[in-house]
């Protein structure tokens, strides 16, 4: 790996890790795998709607985290790619449903019209349902060179992450909390560790399981993921206030309009930024035993607090 400025590292020194190149290369791999994972077939309308949102771009951070963690513990990209694709299918489902008028009622996602604006609410709901169900089928049928026991663990963890114990539960509390001026930090943290953090944690932990991580390594990876998951959401809250719609790829200022409790509304912008940085440092500390092999995950943790969209 060359240094971030493109020059070779000085003799005897480890090269600096170039996150931009790493993310670009991995994103190309993920995009190609996603395109192949969901061919267009009959009835075409539902597959078109599923593909419309699944292939709408984005950072692909969740599948990349899965791939990076699998490699970290000695696995390969090929072992983790079906699960990485499935994670993006589930994430896409959550975005389609989150954008519906009954939920956040948003018109734009990743710089494009939301699914229900293109295909209607009925097809958007079914497209999300189709992606969710297919994700588990895809892991079970496409994962290669991984023991059945590990695949089963991954399916179980992913099921929990998206259930009422995870993403769905967080969304329910989020909806119940809208417009209430007295939401406490405990409730806000519950919302985000479940609505956003549970799936992010599953991305990291499932990658580790597929690659053969030990129990203690899984625990470390879980703590890393919990910390970056909460940091990710804090930065999202900050960007909703400070970024433009063009930068976000979705409507800016939605949290304020919906009277949602956010970390900046509880702590202020500067304290929120400081908390996000603290969480990232705690996450990186969990990776110290992995040494240089943890460069991608360390760099992704830093990226979370410096991103602008």
C-alpha positions as CSV (number, residue, x, y, z in Angstrom):
1,X,0.0,0.0,0.0
2,X,1.4,3.4,-0.9
3,X,1.3,6.4,1.3
4,X,-1.8,8.7,1.1
5,X,0.1,11.2,-1.0
6,X,1.0,8.5,-3.5
7,X,4.7,8.2,-2.7
8,X,6.3,5.0,-1.5
9,X,7.0,4.8,2.2
10,X,10.6,5.5,3.3
11,X,12.7,2.4,3.6
12,X,12.2,0.5,6.8
13,X,8.9,2.2,7.6
14,X,5.4,0.8,7.3
15,X,3.4,2.4,4.5
16,X,0.6,4.8,5.4
17,X,-2.8,3.3,4.8
18,X,-4.8,4.9,2.0
19,X,-8.4,4.7,3.0
20,X,-9.7,6.4,-0.1
21,X,-8.1,3.8,-2.4
22,X,-9.2,1.0,-0.1
23,X,-12.8,2.1,0.0
24,X,-12.9,2.7,-3.8
25,X,-11.5,-0.7,-4.6
26,X,-13.9,-2.5,-2.1
27,X,-16.8,-0.4,-3.3
28,X,-16.2,-1.6,-6.9
29,X,-16.2,-5.2,-5.7
30,X,-19.4,-4.8,-3.7
31,X,-21.2,-3.0,-6.5
32,X,-20.4,-5.8,-9.0
33,X,-21.5,-8.4,-6.5
34,X,-24.7,-6.6,-5.7
35,X,-25.6,-6.3,-9.4
36,X,-25.0,-10.0,-9.9
37,X,-26.9,-10.9,-6.7
38,X,-30.3,-9.7,-7.9
39,X,-31.0,-10.4,-11.6
40,X,-34.1,-8.9,-13.2
41,X,-36.8,-11.6,-13.7
42,X,-40.6,-12.0,-13.6
43,X,-42.5,-10.1,-12.2
44,X,-40.2,-7.4,-13.5
45,X,-41.8,-4.5,-11.6
46,X,-40.8,-5.7,-8.1
47,X,-37.3,-6.7,-9.2
48,X,-36.9,-3.3,-10.8
49,X,-38.0,-1.6,-7.5
50,X,-35.6,-3.8,-5.5
51,X,-32.7,-3.1,-7.8
52,X,-33.5,0.6,-8.0
53,X,-32.7,1.1,-4.3
54,X,-30.1,-1.6,-3.9
55,X,-28.0,-0.3,-6.7
56,X,-28.6,3.4,-5.9
57,X,-25.0,3.9,-4.7
58,X,-23.8,5.1,-1.3
59,X,-20.7,4.5,0.7
60,X,-21.3,0.7,1.0
61,X,-19.7,1.1,4.5
62,X,-21.7,-1.9,5.9
63,X,-20.6,-4.5,3.4
64,X,-17.0,-3.1,3.4
65,X,-16.9,-3.5,7.2
66,X,-18.0,-7.1,6.9
67,X,-15.3,-7.8,4.3
68,X,-12.6,-6.0,6.3
69,X,-13.3,-7.8,9.5
70,X,-13.3,-11.2,7.8
71,X,-9.9,-10.5,6.4
72,X,-8.7,-9.1,9.7
73,X,-9.2,-12.5,11.4
74,X,-7.7,-14.5,8.5
75,X,-10.7,-15.0,6.2
76,X,-11.2,-14.0,2.6
77,X,-13.3,-11.5,0.7
78,X,-14.9,-14.5,-1.1
79,X,-16.0,-16.1,2.2
80,X,-17.8,-12.9,3.3
81,X,-19.2,-11.4,0.1
82,X,-22.6,-13.1,0.2
83,X,-23.1,-11.9,3.7
84,X,-21.8,-8.4,2.8
85,X,-24.4,-8.3,0.0
86,X,-27.1,-9.5,2.3
87,X,-26.2,-6.8,4.8
88,X,-26.6,-4.1,2.1
89,X,-30.0,-5.7,1.1
90,X,-31.2,-5.4,4.7
91,X,-29.9,-1.9,5.0
92,X,-31.6,-0.9,1.8
93,X,-34.9,-2.4,3.1
94,X,-34.6,-0.2,6.2
95,X,-34.1,2.9,4.0
96,X,-37.0,2.1,1.7
97,X,-39.3,1.6,4.7
98,X,-37.9,4.5,6.7
99,X,-38.6,6.9,3.8
100,X,-42.3,6.0,3.6
101,X,-45.0,8.6,4.4
102,X,-46.0,6.5,7.5
103,X,-42.4,6.8,8.8
104,X,-40.0,9.7,7.9
105,X,-41.8,10.7,4.8
106,X,-38.8,11.6,2.7
107,X,-38.6,12.4,-1.0
108,X,-34.9,11.8,-1.6
109,X,-32.3,9.2,-0.7
110,X,-28.7,9.0,-2.0
111,X,-29.5,11.9,-4.2
112,X,-32.4,10.1,-6.0
113,X,-36.1,10.0,-5.6
114,X,-37.1,7.6,-2.8
115,X,-38.5,4.2,-3.8
116,X,-42.2,5.1,-3.1
117,X,-41.9,8.3,-5.1
118,X,-40.9,6.2,-8.2
119,X,-42.9,3.0,-7.7
120,X,-45.7,3.9,-5.2
121,X,-46.1,3.0,-1.6
122,X,-47.4,-0.5,-2.2
123,X,-44.5,-1.6,-4.4
124,X,-42.0,0.1,-2.1
125,X,-43.3,-1.8,0.9
126,X,-43.1,-5.1,-1.0
127,X,-39.6,-4.2,-2.4
128,X,-38.4,-3.8,1.2
129,X,-40.0,-7.1,2.2
130,X,-38.5,-8.9,-0.8
131,X,-35.0,-7.6,0.0
132,X,-35.3,-8.7,3.6
133,X,-36.4,-12.2,2.8
134,X,-33.9,-12.6,0.0
135,X,-31.0,-11.5,2.2
136,X,-31.2,-14.6,4.4
137,X,-31.7,-16.9,1.4
138,X,-28.6,-15.4,-0.2
139,X,-26.4,-16.1,2.8
140,X,-27.6,-19.6,3.2
141,X,-27.3,-20.6,-0.5
142,X,-24.3,-18.6,-1.7
143,X,-21.7,-18.7,1.2
144,X,-18.7,-20.9,0.2
145,X,-15.8,-22.4,2.2
146,X,-17.4,-21.6,5.6
147,X,-18.7,-24.2,8.0
148,X,-22.5,-24.6,8.3
149,X,-22.2,-23.8,12.0
150,X,-20.6,-20.4,11.3
151,X,-23.2,-19.6,8.6
152,X,-26.0,-20.5,11.1
153,X,-24.4,-18.1,13.7
154,X,-24.4,-15.3,11.1
155,X,-28.0,-15.9,10.1
156,X,-29.1,-15.9,13.8
157,X,-27.1,-12.7,14.6
158,X,-28.4,-10.9,11.6
159,X,-32.0,-12.0,12.4
160,X,-31.7,-10.5,15.9
161,X,-30.1,-7.3,14.6
162,X,-33.1,-6.6,12.3
163,X,-35.8,-7.8,14.7
164,X,-37.8,-6.1,17.5
165,X,-34.7,-6.6,19.6
166,X,-32.7,-4.5,17.1
167,X,-33.6,-2.3,14.2
168,X,-37.3,-2.6,14.4
169,X,-37.4,-1.9,18.1
170,X,-35.3,1.2,17.7
171,X,-37.5,2.5,14.9
172,X,-40.6,2.0,17.1
173,X,-39.1,4.0,20.0
174,X,-37.9,6.6,17.5
175,X,-41.5,7.1,16.1
176,X,-43.0,7.2,19.6
177,X,-40.5,9.9,20.6
178,X,-41.2,12.3,17.8
179,X,-42.4,15.7,18.9
180,X,-41.8,15.0,22.6
181,X,-39.6,17.8,24.1
182,X,-38.5,15.7,27.2
183,X,-36.7,12.8,25.6
184,X,-33.8,11.8,27.8
185,X,-30.3,10.7,26.7
186,X,-31.0,7.1,27.8
187,X,-34.0,6.9,25.3
188,X,-32.0,8.6,22.5
189,X,-29.1,6.2,23.0
190,X,-31.5,3.2,23.0
191,X,-33.0,4.4,19.7
192,X,-29.6,4.7,18.0
193,X,-27.9,1.6,19.3
194,X,-30.9,-0.4,18.0
195,X,-32.1,1.5,14.9
196,X,-28.6,2.1,13.5
197,X,-26.1,0.4,15.8
198,X,-27.5,-3.2,15.8
199,X,-27.0,-3.7,12.1
200,X,-23.6,-2.0,12.0
201,X,-22.5,-4.3,14.8
202,X,-23.8,-7.3,12.9
203,X,-21.7,-6.2,9.9
204,X,-18.5,-6.3,11.9
205,X,-19.3,-9.4,14.1
206,X,-20.6,-11.5,11.2
207,X,-17.5,-10.8,9.2
208,X,-15.4,-11.9,12.2
209,X,-17.5,-15.1,12.6
210,X,-17.2,-16.0,8.9
211,X,-13.4,-15.6,9.1
212,X,-13.1,-17.8,12.2
213,X,-12.7,-15.2,15.0
214,X,-12.3,-16.6,18.5
215,X,-14.8,-15.7,21.2
216,X,-12.6,-13.1,22.7
217,X,-12.0,-11.6,19.3
218,X,-15.7,-11.5,18.6
219,X,-16.2,-9.6,21.9
220,X,-13.5,-7.0,20.9
221,X,-15.1,-6.6,17.5
222,X,-18.5,-6.2,19.1
223,X,-17.3,-3.4,21.3
224,X,-15.5,-1.7,18.4
225,X,-18.7,-1.8,16.4
226,X,-20.9,-0.5,19.2
227,X,-18.6,2.5,19.6
228,X,-18.4,3.3,15.9
229,X,-22.1,2.7,15.6
230,X,-23.0,5.4,18.2
231,X,-20.3,7.7,16.8
232,X,-21.8,7.3,13.3
233,X,-25.2,8.3,14.5
234,X,-23.9,11.3,16.5
235,X,-22.2,12.5,13.3
236,X,-25.4,11.9,11.3
237,X,-27.3,14.2,13.8
238,X,-24.6,16.8,13.4
239,X,-24.7,16.7,9.6
240,X,-28.5,17.0,9.6
241,X,-27.9,20.5,11.0
242,X,-24.7,21.5,9.3
243,X,-24.7,19.9,5.8
244,X,-26.7,20.8,2.7
245,X,-29.2,18.5,0.9
246,X,-26.6,18.1,-1.9
247,X,-24.0,17.0,0.6
248,X,-26.4,14.6,2.4
249,X,-28.1,13.2,-0.7
250,X,-31.4,13.5,1.3
251,X,-33.5,16.2,2.8
252,X,-31.5,18.3,5.3
253,X,-33.0,19.5,8.5
254,X,-35.5,16.7,8.8
255,X,-34.8,16.0,12.5
256,X,-35.5,19.6,13.4
257,X,-38.7,19.7,11.4
258,X,-39.9,16.4,12.9
259,X,-39.0,17.7,16.4
260,X,-36.8,14.7,16.9
261,X,-34.4,14.5,19.9
262,X,-30.8,14.4,18.7
263,X,-27.5,14.5,20.4
264,X,-26.8,18.1,19.4
265,X,-30.2,19.1,20.8
266,X,-29.3,17.5,24.1
267,X,-25.6,18.4,24.3
268,X,-24.9,21.1,21.7
269,X,-22.7,20.7,18.6
270,X,-19.3,21.0,20.2
271,X,-20.0,18.5,22.9
272,X,-21.5,16.1,20.4
273,X,-18.4,16.3,18.2
274,X,-16.2,15.6,21.3
275,X,-18.3,12.6,22.2
276,X,-18.1,11.2,18.7
277,X,-14.3,11.5,18.8
278,X,-14.1,9.8,22.2
279,X,-16.2,6.9,21.0
280,X,-13.9,6.5,17.9
281,X,-10.8,6.4,20.1
282,X,-12.4,3.8,22.3
283,X,-13.2,1.7,19.2
284,X,-9.7,1.9,18.0
285,X,-8.3,0.8,21.4
286,X,-10.3,-2.5,21.0
287,X,-8.2,-3.2,17.8
288,X,-4.8,-2.8,19.3
289,X,-4.1,-6.6,19.6
290,X,-4.6,-6.9,15.8
291,X,-1.8,-4.4,15.2
292,X,-1.2,-3.5,11.5
293,X,-3.9,-5.9,10.3
294,X,-6.5,-3.5,11.8
295,X,-5.5,-0.6,9.6
296,X,-8.7,-0.7,7.5
297,X,-11.0,-0.8,10.5
298,X,-9.0,1.9,12.3
299,X,-9.2,4.2,9.2
300,X,-12.9,3.6,8.8
301,X,-13.4,4.6,12.5
302,X,-11.6,7.9,11.8
303,X,-13.6,8.4,8.6
304,X,-16.8,8.3,10.6
305,X,-16.1,11.5,12.4
306,X,-14.5,13.3,9.5
307,X,-17.1,12.6,6.8
308,X,-19.3,15.3,5.3
309,X,-22.2,13.3,4.0
